[in-house]
Amino acid sequence: MRSSSRVHTHPGPEGWYVLAGEQCLETSVGVFRGRAGETVVVPGNVPMELYITGSALRRALVVVVHDSRQPRGTPSAWIPPGACRQ
């Protein structure tokens, strides 16, 4: 199964606890992979694209911490190099 998010940023950190399946997060500061039982955290204002990887259905708890006066997410022009698509 392969699916991805749009390229975007958040004004605060975003964290995932992966309950099942796998994910790969490509960011401007590196690649973060997470499997069931693992946590991934990315700082705010970092361009990212999330890929669902592996063959199992991915389930995760996700939290974006930010000032409610700011948008939760903003599209980004950053182009991921493709590390998660391999």
Helices and strands as residue ranges (DSSP letters): E 3-4, E 8-9, E 14-20, E 22-27, E 30-35, E 39-42, E 48-53, E 59-64, E 74-75, G 83-85
